[in-house]
Amino acid sequence: MAWGIEPVNGDFSTINEARSNALVVWRYAPNPDIYVFDFPNLTMQGRTFNRITQLTEQQLSEPYPRVLNNAELARHIEAGRRTLADFAFGHDIMAWELAQFFNLADRDKVELNPEEIVLRDFAVGQGMLRSWRGIWQAMKPNAVILSVPQAQEKHDNEPRITNVARYVILLHEMAHGEYYTNRYYATYCQRFWSESLNDEQREKFSAFLAQYNYSTSAENLLINEMQAYLMFTPDPASFNAKKLGVTPQELEAMRDAFRNGRPPTKLPLREKE
């Protein structure tokens, strides 16, 4: 089954408006280095990506990078007052991070979920990964896999995902894909972080992200999340001035400064809420 998954080409609107009861993998037409796993439910998405995201974004206290086993991952999710389904509503993983994940899992003999193996085999089938003498190598290290859930009503311990929420999740994750694959945009964001934001604003973003268990010692991760939340998360329930700890006027000034710098991206720089 894993080898049989073939990506379907689609632009943002096509992906966002698509509805399916089965997993669909999209290749983003404007940028073929970006793939989107479109899941029929949050549980399947979580079983595929939660363990990888914990490694890449939430390793806060481990003495060295390692892949958590099932029991450890369950405790980590519970400690964050989350569940398998809502640990994260979307994910973004680079091919080189996949290689690291599978190498560490092999090293420590961590038993993987069937869904994680499907992901691995898909990456192999698309030429992103290969196994050479027992070591996983990233053949397209800067290729990106994103994930998004289908809209759904609340059921089976899964929260409701509205059509608007699906749009917001997809837009947020696409912003990460842009950061990973557009080096000019990434450079712009890095300069905005270091030159346009002041120390207090950077600390506010770090504190906001720490609430969601992001590893705040990884500056590149902070910058990537900053741009995605600041400009591409049009949902006040997920991100707003109060959550960031600033006034609405200061938040809008940051957004205006980001827009006015003319970032080199074709993503829609959203207007005011």
N, C-alpha and C positions, 0 to 999 in steps of 0.2 A: 504494500500500500504506500509506503513512504516514497519509494522510487517512482510511483505512479502519479504523484502530485505534480502537476504542471502549472506554472504560473500563467495568469491571464493578464494581458495588458489593460491598463486603465488609468485615466487621469483622476484628479482629486474628486470631482463631482461623480464620476462613474463609481468609484470605490465607495464614497459616502452614501450614495443612493442605493447601492446594491443590497439585496436581501437574500439570505440563504440559510437553510437549516443544516448545512454541512460546512466544514472548513474550506475556505477558498484562499488561495495565495495569489496576490496581485504583484505584478511588476509595474512599478510606477512609470507610466509612459514618458513623462518629461525627464526622468532620470532613472535609467535602467539599473543603476547600482542600488536602488532602493526597492525592497520587497516588503509587502504588507501581508501578514497573516491575519485573516479576517475570520474570527471564531464565532461559532453559533452560540456559545455561552461563556461565562466568565470562569467556570470551573476548568474547562478544557484549556483555556488560555493560561490559567494559573498553573496547572500541572505541566504545561510546556515551558513557561518562562520564569516562574517565581524563583526557582533555585538559582537560575543564571543571574537574575536581577539582584538577588541577595549578594552574590559574589561581586558583581560589577559596581554596585551602588551602595550597599549597606554593610560592608565588612568593617565594623567599627572597633571591635575588641579582639579580633583574631591576631595572634602573634605573626602569622604568615598567611598569604592567600590560600584558601582551601574551600572545597565544595562541601556544604553541609549534607549530612545524611537525612533521611526522611524524618526521623524523630527530632533531630536538631532543628531542621527547617520548621517543623510544626511548632516547636517551642519558640522559635524566633518570631514567627507570625503571630502567635498568641500573645507574646510579650508586647508586641506593637498594637494589640487590640484589633487585629485584623483577622481575616479568614482566608482560606485558600482562594475564595472567589474574589475578594476585594483587597487582597494584598497590594495590587496595583491594577489600575483600569486600562493601562496601556504599557507597552514595553518598547525599548529600543536597544538593539544589540548589534555590535559590529562583528564582522567575520573573524577578526583576530581575537575578539573576546570569546567567541564560540570555541576557537581552537584552544585557548587557555582553559576554558571551562572543561572541555572533554579530556584534555591532558591531565588536569588536576583530579577529575573524577576517576580516570583510569589509575592514576598514581595511588590514590587512597582507596581504591576498590569500592567506590560509592555506587550503589545500585541505582540506576536511572529509571525514570518513568518511561512507559512505552511512548508517551508523547514527546519526551526529550529525545528519544531515539529516532522518532519520525523527523524531528527537526534536524538532527545530525545527518540523517540520510538524505534529506532534502538539500542541505548545504553541500553535501558531497555530489549529489546529482546535478546541481547547478554550477559545479566547478569552484565553489567557494572554499571548500575544505578537501584535503586528501590525507590519507594515512600513509606515512613513510617510515618503515621500520618501527612501527608501533607508536609513532609520534604524530599527533595531528598538526597539520600545517595549514595556515590560511593562504590560499592561492589568490584570493581577492580580498586582501586584508581590510580595505576600506568600504567593501560592500556592507550594506546595512539591512537588518531585518527589523521591521516594526510590527506591532500587533495592535489590534483594535477589536472590541466586541460588537456583536450585532445588537441592535435595539431589542429590548425585551421587557416584559412585565416582571414584577417581583415573583420569584418562585424558587422552591428547593434551596432555601438559604442563600439565594443570590439576589442582590439589590436590583431595582428597576434601572434600565438604561433607556432613556428617552432618545428620540431622534436627534434632539439638540445635543444631548450628552455625547452621543456617538460622534457627531460633527466636531465637538470640542476636543474629544480624545484624539481623533484622527488629526486634527489641525496641530495640536500640541506635539504629537509624535512626528508629524511631518517636519515640524520645526527642528526636531533633533536630527532627522535625516538630512535636512539642509545643512545643519552645522557640521555634520560628519563628512559630507560629500562635497561641499562648496568651500574650499579653503579660503577664498576671498571673504566670504561671509563670516567664517570662523574668525579670521583675523580682525574683521570689523567688530565682532562681538567682544573679542579679547581686549581691544583698544577701548571700547565703550566701558567695559568693566573697570579697567585700570585708570582711564583718563576722564571719563564723563561722570561716573559715579564717585562719590566721596567715600571716605572710610566708614562713616556711619551707615551709609546706604548699603555698602558691601556687607557690613556686619548684620544689617537687617535681613538681607537675603540669606545669609548664612544661617541666621537664627530661624528664619521661616523654613528653610529646607531641613534643618536639624529636627524640626518637629515631625517630619515625615521620614526620619531615620536615614537621610542621605549622609554619606561620608563627607563631612565638611572640610576634611584635610586635602581633598582632591580639587584643586582650584579649577581645572578644566571642566569637571563635572558641575561645579557651581556656576560657571559661566554659561554652560550649555543649558542648565535648568533656568537660569536667570532669563535668558532671551526667550525661552519657550513659555515661561509663565508671564513675563512682562508683556509680550507682544502677541502671543498666540494661544491664550487661554481665555476666551471670551465668556467666562462663566463666573460671576461674582461669588457663587458658592464654593468655588475651588480656589480663587485668587482675587483678593481685593485689597484696598488700602489698609483696612483694619487688620487683616491677616498678616500683612507685611510689617505693620507697625508704623505707618506713615500717614500723613493726611491725604485725602483725595487729591488735593492740589499738587502735592509733591509727587504722587504716583503719576498723575497726568503729565507733569513736567518731565519726568523720566521718559515716559512714552514719546512725548513730543521730541525730546532730544534724540532718542533712538531713530525716529522717523526722519528728522531734519538732517541727520548725518548721511542720509541716502544709502542705507545698507544695500550691498549688491546681492539682492535676492528677488525672485519673482513671487515669493509667497505674499499673500495679501496682508499688508500691515494694517491691522484693524483700527477702526475708528473708536471714539469714546463709547463707553458702555451706555 
